[in-house]
Amino acid sequence: GENVEQHPSTLSVQEGDSAVIKCTYSDSASNYFPWYKQELGKRPQLIIDIRSNVGEKKDQRIAVTLNKTAKHFSLHITETQPEDSAVYFCAQGSGTYKYIFGTGTRLKVLA
Amino acid sequence: DSGVTQTPKHLITATGQRVTLRCSPRSGDLSVYWYQQSLDQGLQFLIQYYNGEERAKGNILERFSAQQFPDLHSELNLSSLELGDSALYFCASSETSGSYNEQFFGPGTRLTVL
C-alpha cells in the first residue's frame, strides 16, 4: 500500500547545529517529494522539493537528498536557528493524483 | 499569503449539526484538495477535485461530502458532527491534477464540535 514513514517524530538541536529528518516511501512510481514546514496554528508551506530525476537539491541552509533505490529521502537543515522550530512534513507524489504525507517531525531549536 | 482563501476561520457547533467549509483556490489553479488535521496530528488527505470533477479520495467519512463549482471554488460539507470531527481543515490548490505539483495551502478552518 501507499505510506510514508517519517523519523524522528521529535528532534531537539542546539542553535547552529544541523538537523536531519528522514522519510521512507513504498510506492516506486512516486516522482515528486516535497517538504512542508508548519508553524504552530499556521498553514503548511513548501520549503523545498525534489523530483525523481535528481539526487540532491539545495536552497541556502536547506537541502534534500533522494535515494530511489532505497526509497528514502531526507531533509537537511544546517546552521539551525530558533525560527526553524516548527513541524516538518515530508510527502510523496503518489503516482496518482494526491500526496501521501508523512506523520511529521517536531523540530525544536534550542537557543 | 498563498492566494488560497478559506472561510470561516473558526467554527463552533454542536454534535449532530451540519456545517459547510468554503475554499477558493489560487487564480488559475484547477485542483482543490481537502485535508483534516486533528490536534498534534498529521495531514489526512480527504478528497481532491480537478476542474469540477472528483479525482481522488482518501480517508473521507461517508458523513462528509465535497464539491467543486464551475467557478472552481470548493465546499466541504460535514454532517452529523461528532466530537472527534473537531480539527483544523485545510484546503490546498495546485495548477493541475498531477501529484508532481506544489500544493498551496489556505489558512485553514478550525472546527470545534461541542
Interface residues (C-beta under 8 A of the other chain):
Chain A: S30 N31 Y32 P34 Y36 K42 R43 P44 Q45 L46 D49 R51 F89 Q92 G93 S94 G95 T96 Y97 K98 Y99 I100 F101 G102 T103 G104
Chain B: S2 S31 Y33 Q41 G42 L43 F45 Q48 Y50 R55 A56 G58 F90 S97 G98 S99 Y100 N101 E102 Q103 F104 F105 G106 P107 G108
